């Protein structure tokens, strides 16, 4: 067996070990828009007018221009009903602008008071992962923020992990494969019924130009379990040569 075949075999074995993938959005040219649940039934996200594929020097991805018409709506598939479940969001992101809050992936409702999950860049330019019930953000996006201060024009692999159980959760942030912050909270996620559509590039159904993503997003993955440090590093290594 040659070196290439051996390397590919090892890579495929590593990928096979990462279980619990319930939503896979490559957001790249050629790969198209697709999402799979645990039974490999295809979901159909929608791309609203304004968002399109843009070829970037390190791969193809979806560009978001910081306006309300730029978003990819996943909706409310049953497999994303994660109110009582640990979960992991993994994606690659590149910012044209880091001013103000930038919502990368969230399912806020239109009233802005319920969400099962929200992965964002906050107003201190740090990544944070939280959820919302009755208008209360748990954990607080400032206390749950990672240590990396993001800048425009750089690709980041960002992972938000919710571990624990109902009433005793922890929010973890990883950037470029490395653990940055863990924050404990008793606050539970909002229900899927009260939350909005899971949306890439906007705070769910709470559409806002001031909170909109401005830059590029690619390789969005959602898992219904808390990934380990080794699994997160494997995802980073898998994509780093591309970015």
QUICORMO-V303378 format. One record per backbone hydrogen bond with DSSP energy under -1.0 kcal/mol. CO is the residue of the C=O (numbers start at 1). NH is the residue of the N-H. If there is no record, write none. Layout:
BEGIN
CO&NH  CO&NH
END
This chain:
BEGIN
2&6  3&7  4&8  5&9  6&10  7&11  8&12  9&13  10&14  11&15  12&16  13&17  15&18  17&19  20&224  23&222  25&220  26&219  28&32  35&43  37&40  41&37  46&73  48&51  52&63  54&61  56&59  59&56  61&54  62&217  64&215  67&70  71&48  72&200  73&46  75&198  77&80  78&81  80&82  87&162  88&223  89&160  90&221  91&158  92&218  93&156  94&216  95&153  102&121  104&201  105&119  106&199  107&196  108&205  109&112  113&135  114&109  115&132  115&190  117&107  118&130  119&104  119&105  120&128  121&102  122&125  125&150  126&122  127&146  128&120  130&118  131&138  132&115  133&136  136&133  138&131  140&144  156&93  157&176  158&91  159&174  160&89  161&172  162&87  163&170  165&168  168&165  169&185  170&163  171&183  172&161  173&180  173&181  174&159  175&178  178&175  181&173  183&171  185&169  191&195  198&74  198&75  199&106  200&72  201&213  202&204  203&206  205&207  211&103  213&66  214&96  214&97  215&64  216&94  217&62  218&92  220&25  221&90  222&22  222&23  223&88  228&232  229&233  230&234  231&235  232&236  233&237  234&238  235&239  236&240  239&243
END
